[in-house]
Every structure is written in structure tokens, then in C-alpha cells.
Amino acid sequence: MTTKRTNSSVGVARGSRHRLKDVARLAGVGKATVDRVLNERGNVSDKTAEKVLKVARRLSLTRVLPTSHHRLLRIEVLLARPELPLIDRMKFEFQRLAKQIDRSVVIQRTTLPTEDPRPLAAHIRQTQCDAVVVYAQEHPEVDVAIEDASRRGVQVITMISDLSRSCRLAYAGTDHYSAGRTAGLFMARMLHDVGPLIVLCNHFGFECHEERVRGFRDALQAYAPQLAIAKIIEGGDVSAKSERLLLKAFKEHRDAVGIYNVGAANDAAGAALRAGVLRRRPIFIGHELTHETRPMLRDGTMTIAIDQNPEHQARFALDVLLHHFGFSEPDAMSVPYRSNVSFRLYTAENIVETSPQRPNDPKASV
């Protein structure tokens, strides 16, 4: 009895002889277009790409074909002040994500030297990308730039600090009011003495800093109304300026029992504390687990670090954009997008040694 070939085996056999030029001829396009579609390089219309894929499947082309076509999606991550440890960590997280995603999604990282809102707003207006993920302070020009971008189809995600009054698509970040209340709760529960508290921040142009201080103050009122904030210092997240202002505050309030650093200048807080101006070692609560805060947690200079989880922020921002532009299943997320990024708490008891290649990468158990 002779064995009859199945249609599928015949198709595979014939497919082995087909080349890109056959697909191009039958699809009515050039070989370069076929190459871009099959290798997912983008810059091809959805209609043309689907036609190419349909022909390639009909010819049983012997290669792994994309299951569907997505146009090239360009995302710009716009950050400022690369010297800050958190910004370095955020850049690293987006760099890592860029290596894991589909080739039809391109992540471009741009770092500005200052946090001046005017050049940042100008950069948003001038971007050629489909979406922008940005860390910025509140400013009318930034709001206008986001509105202009939205009108021309460029979607904006805010991260680290929200711009809740803008028309951004979503916020990818932690609940800063809750983080501030958490700092206030621990300060209230851990202090055995009544005395002045010192707060250090960048400035209140950043919504995240305003919310943290508000949460901190509200928690103190709820859990330890006998404690009071003696001074709030706006040091601009500049180490030298923050250290100088802290030392001045310490001399004015030598009985200070607690320090809450809302912002990035943890090195300045550590240096000021080591100067020995205060009469006793205070409770020191700050933000972010970095190469600066890790040794301070170990030696007891810092009590708690509240980390805002940059890995999760970057992942959530990307997930939102992939969903918005149709790269993920419609039911993968829901609109309006709500940030699900949680902050993490670190003390001397749950930090571990890190790889020397990435000194700012937490790599710690939670």
C-alpha cells in the first residue's frame, strides 16, 4: 500500500524553496519591505505588513513568522540630573527593559543636566517619539507642553513625581502621601523623647515632596501630637547646600530627636549628622536604597530607607504604553490606568551585599 502525503508536508516542502523575492512579488511590495516585516523592524503600514504575513504563511515560508504586526513604537524616557542615585537606577531599569521587549518597541533615554522646567517642557514639545515617560516638577509650561503633546497623539506618563493636574495618560509611581505617613508613624513609634524634628526636601515644586511632608505631618498629628516639625529645609537636592542648611538648623535645634529627608540629599544628611552638632543620635528616616544610604543603614546613621521601587515604576509605565498602543491584550489592563507601584522599607536587617557592577541596584530582600 502506498503512503499518501498530507497537504501540510507538501506545503513545507514547497516552502523551503520560497525566498523573500517570491513573497515580495505575490504581495506586490519590495524585498526590503518583506525583510522589515519578517524581522519586525517596523516602518511599514499595518495593512502592508498583514498582506506580507498572509503571503508568507500561504507559501509556508520556512522561518519563524511574527504572529502579528505592530508598527514601530518609540518611547522617550526623559530624566534630569544624572548625578542623583535614583535617576541612575531609573536609567538602568529602562535600559534593562529595552533588552527584553519586542524589537518593534524602541526605548530612547534622554537625560537633561538640570531640572529646570522650561527646557524640559521644550523637549516634550519637540519629541519625535510616540510617547514620553517623564520626571518633572509642577510648572505651567510643563502642563502646556503635555497638553500640546497629547493633542498631536504623543502620550505622556509621569513617574517618580506626578503631575496630577496635567492631561498625562497615567502616573507610574508610589503613593507619596502614604510614604510620608509611614515615615511619621515610625518616627512617632520609635522616639522615646520629645524634641524638635527637622525635615529636608528638594522644594515643593515637586508634588512628591509636598505629599510626603503633608503625610508626615498628618501622621505625627495622629500618632504623636507632642512632636512638632521645627524646621523644613528646601535644599534643592544639592549636597553642599543641603549640608550647610542642615548644620545651621542643627545648631539652632541641638536637641533635635528626628530627621526626615524627603529628597535625594542623603549624603548631605549623613555628613551633617557625623559632624556631631546634635546632642544625641536622632532617628533618621530617608528615601531610596542606594550606594549612599546602604552604608548609613549598616552603621546606624540612617534608621529606615523608604524605597520607591524604580524597577516596578519602569515596568508599569511600559505596560501602560503597550496596552494603550495595542501591543497587549485589551483586557490586560483597565482604563483609567491606576498605578500599582508599592514602596519598600529597608533597615540594617534586610539589606545585602550587591554586585560591584551595579552599586545602586538594591538587590535586597524585602
Beta strands, then each sheet from edge to edge (+ up, - down):
strand 1: 73-80
strand 2: 105-112
strand 3: 131-134
strand 4: 155-159
strand 5: 170-172
strand 6: 196-201
strand 7: 228-234
strand 8: 258-261
strand 9: 283-287
strand 10: 304-307
strand 11: 344-346
sheet 1: 2+ 1+ 3+ 4+ 5+
sheet 2: 7+ 6+ 8+ 9+ 10+ 11-
end
